[in-house]
Amino acid sequence: MVSSIYGYGLGYLSLCFASAQLLHTAVAFSNNNNNNAITRSRNNAPRPHATCMGMKPPVADADLLPEIRDEILEREGELTAWEDSVEILSDLFDEDDAAEIYLADAFRWKAWASASDMMRKYQRPVLPEASKISEGIAWLKEGPLGMSDDQIRNNIQQYPGIYLREPNVFYKKVMGAAPRKYRDDEVLKQLIGDDPNILQVTFNCDGEGCQSECGSCWVTYENRLPTLPNF
């Protein structure tokens, strides 16, 4: 009887040991996979401000252009303003249809054309003004940011809605909303060089209460800013 109990005891201990070993192996395998997944995720994650030089717009976007042109023609009776705006951008973009695609994106025509028939009534595309686009590009080159053609092209590719729609107005709003230590042309130029999207940070809830514009607010954005010298 004692022998049997002793045998059962050894068997139970062996089973527990084997289970523990199996659990340890499973946890190690799981942790290894998780670490690999994290590493792969970090390695494959797009850099937030990686250069877009040479980047081409998706071919699918070009398929939207005929319908966009037809709609503008139906609404306005002519395409002169649209074509003049495209012509101005053609100096920056050599690829077929690229200038027109970024223009359509900036002025909400791409969103309109991509929407279902039912949802199009909620879209509010507007017609660009060639003179304002020309003035905006000239300001980017000759104003306080002093951008090169490559920088302007890169920023339009990433954020057409900012850099094709009066960037000088956005800049003025950023200057007015930014904390005092960032209200300097050279400082903002440095920040924009790192993150062109900063031109849409036009709110500051500090001291004024939340305005429900967290994605465009300096209170939240400042936490993501790089460390700058002299601050």
QUIPEFEN-V30476 format. One record per pair of residues at least 6 apart in sequence whose ideal C-beta (glycine too) atoms are under 8 Angstrom apart, sorted by the first residue. I is the first residue (numbers start at 1). J is the second residue. If there is no record, write none. Layout:
# QUIPEFEN-V30476
I J
I J
This chain:
# QUIPEFEN-V30476
48 195
49 194
49 195
49 196
51 154
52 154
52 157
52 158
53 150
53 153
53 154
55 157
56 95
56 98
57 95
57 97
57 98
57 101
57 102
57 157
61 97
61 101
61 104
61 105
61 110
62 96
62 97
62 101
64 104
64 109
64 110
64 113
64 114
65 97
65 100
65 101
65 104
67 113
68 104
68 109
68 110
68 112
68 113
69 79
69 82
71 109
71 112
71 113
72 79
72 82
72 109
72 127
73 79
76 127
81 127
81 128
81 129
81 130
82 103
82 127
82 128
84 130
85 103
85 128
85 129
85 130
85 133
86 99
86 100
86 103
87 130
88 130
88 133
88 134
88 137
89 99
89 100
89 102
89 103
89 133
89 156
89 164
90 99
92 99
92 137
92 149
92 152
92 153
92 156
93 99
93 102
93 153
101 110
102 156
102 157
102 160
102 164
103 109
103 128
103 160
103 164
104 110
104 113
105 160
105 161
106 128
106 160
106 161
106 163
106 164
106 165
107 125
107 126
107 127
107 128
107 164
107 165
108 123
108 124
108 125
108 126
109 125
111 123
111 125
112 120
112 123
112 125
115 122
115 123
128 164
132 165
132 166
133 164
135 166
135 168
136 163
136 164
136 165
136 166
136 167
136 168
137 152
139 167
139 168
140 147
140 151
140 152
140 155
140 163
140 167
141 147
141 148
141 149
141 152
143 168
143 171
144 171
144 185
144 188
144 189
145 171
145 185
145 188
145 189
145 192
146 189
147 155
151 193
152 163
154 196
155 162
155 163
155 196
156 163
156 164
158 196
158 197
159 196
159 197
159 199
159 200
162 170
162 196
162 197
162 199
162 200
163 196
163 199
167 199
170 199
170 200
170 202
171 188
171 199
173 202
174 188
174 198
174 199
174 201
174 202
175 183
175 188
176 202
177 201
177 202
177 203
177 204
177 218
178 188
178 201
178 204
178 218
179 204
179 206
179 218
179 222
181 187
181 231
182 188
182 191
187 228
188 198
190 228
191 198
191 225
191 228
192 198
192 199
194 226
198 221
200 216
201 216
201 217
201 218
201 221
202 216
203 211
203 213
203 216
203 217
203 218
204 217
204 218
204 219
205 211
205 213
205 217
205 219
206 218
206 219
211 217
214 220
